Amino acid sequence: MPRGGHAASGPPPDPNALRRRRPSDAAGWKTLPAEGRTGPLPEWPLSEPTDREWDLWGELWEKPQAVVWEEMGQALEVALFVRTLAEAERPDARVDIKKMVRGYLDSLGLSVSGMNRNRWRIAPGLDTTAEVVPLEADRLERRRPSARDRLKVVPSGEGS
């Protein structure tokens, strides 16, 4: 039986992977603005929203991911996610509804794995207290020790 084959097979791409030096990796990642999307709220594309749906709709369109949703014309997908999320929040929500929410989180880039699969990252914020570490320096600091790093040189003739 063949393995994988669906869109989410295998681990999501990692922008900080140590051994990946492909030109497509550097060019394929989109940096989203930390301040999120600005501008008027898109028109609600479904039947009349509930108060909860309207609140979620407004919150989601302020997120950095909303910049891409707007570029790609995904208002309907976001509205369907909002409606499903509002239903999943109910105490008597079915498990399949909750699974649908998880799928929407990934496809809309609202989860970490979804952001990685979409090759999106959020630009550093305007917080001046945060230190920005260059990607190469960050990689070197987080490098796992190799077996060679754990070896100790023992001079010959000692202890005999």
Solvent accessible surface area in square Angstrom, and as a share of the most:
residue,aa,sasa,rsa
1,M,226,1.01
2,P,128,0.81
3,R,230,0.84
4,G,51,0.49
5,G,81,0.78
6,H,120,0.54
7,A,109,0.84
8,A,52,0.40
9,S,46,0.29
10,G,49,0.47
11,P,122,0.77
12,P,39,0.25
13,P,24,0.15
14,D,68,0.35
15,P,27,0.17
16,N,46,0.23
17,A,22,0.17
18,L,83,0.41
19,R,229,0.84
20,R,66,0.24
21,R,156,0.57
22,R,135,0.49
23,P,117,0.73
24,S,75,0.48
25,D,19,0.10
26,A,82,0.64
27,A,90,0.70
28,G,37,0.36
29,W,25,0.09
30,K,79,0.33
31,T,73,0.42
32,L,1,0.00
33,P,41,0.26
34,A,37,0.29
35,E,121,0.54
36,G,4,0.04
37,R,22,0.08
38,T,111,0.65
39,G,55,0.53
40,P,116,0.73
41,L,68,0.34
42,P,29,0.18
43,E,154,0.69
44,W,25,0.09
45,P,60,0.38
46,L,44,0.22
47,S,80,0.52
48,E,152,0.68
49,P,28,0.18
50,T,79,0.46
51,D,124,0.64
52,R,103,0.38
53,E,8,0.04
54,W,117,0.41
55,D,77,0.40
56,L,11,0.05
57,W,0,0.00
58,G,19,0.18
59,E,96,0.43
60,L,11,0.06
61,W,4,0.01
62,E,117,0.53
63,K,80,0.34
64,P,20,0.13
65,Q,11,0.05
66,A,0,0.00
67,V,35,0.20
68,V,6,0.04
69,W,0,0.00
70,E,94,0.42
71,E,113,0.51
72,M,126,0.56
73,G,61,0.59
74,Q,32,0.14
75,A,28,0.22
76,L,90,0.45
77,E,69,0.31
78,V,0,0.00
79,A,0,0.00
80,L,70,0.35
81,F,3,0.01
82,V,0,0.00
83,R,69,0.25
84,T,14,0.08
85,L,38,0.19
86,A,16,0.13
87,E,65,0.29
88,A,13,0.10
89,E,84,0.38
90,R,130,0.48
91,P,143,0.90
92,D,98,0.51
93,A,20,0.15
94,R,144,0.53
95,V,103,0.59
96,D,69,0.36
97,I,14,0.07
98,K,102,0.43
99,K,116,0.49
100,M,92,0.41
101,V,15,0.09
102,R,144,0.53
103,G,41,0.39
104,Y,44,0.17
105,L,58,0.29
106,D,50,0.26
107,S,70,0.45
108,L,3,0.02
109,G,0,0.00
110,L,37,0.18
111,S,31,0.20
112,V,122,0.70
113,S,42,0.27
114,G,0,0.00
115,M,25,0.11
116,N,32,0.17
117,R,80,0.29
118,N,51,0.26
119,R,66,0.24
120,W,20,0.07
121,R,87,0.32
122,I,76,0.39
123,A,26,0.20
124,P,95,0.60
125,G,46,0.44
126,L,162,0.81
127,D,86,0.45
128,T,132,0.77
129,T,121,0.71
130,A,60,0.46
131,E,148,0.66
132,V,107,0.62
133,V,59,0.34
134,P,93,0.58
135,L,75,0.37
136,E,90,0.40
137,A,38,0.29
138,D,38,0.20
139,R,22,0.08
140,L,123,0.61
141,E,135,0.60
142,R,131,0.48
143,R,121,0.44
144,R,201,0.73
145,P,86,0.54
146,S,51,0.33
147,A,65,0.50
148,R,197,0.72
149,D,78,0.41
150,R,166,0.61
151,L,141,0.70
152,K,172,0.73
153,V,139,0.80
154,V,111,0.64
155,P,78,0.49
156,S,116,0.75
157,G,63,0.61
158,E,118,0.53
159,G,93,0.89
160,S,135,0.87
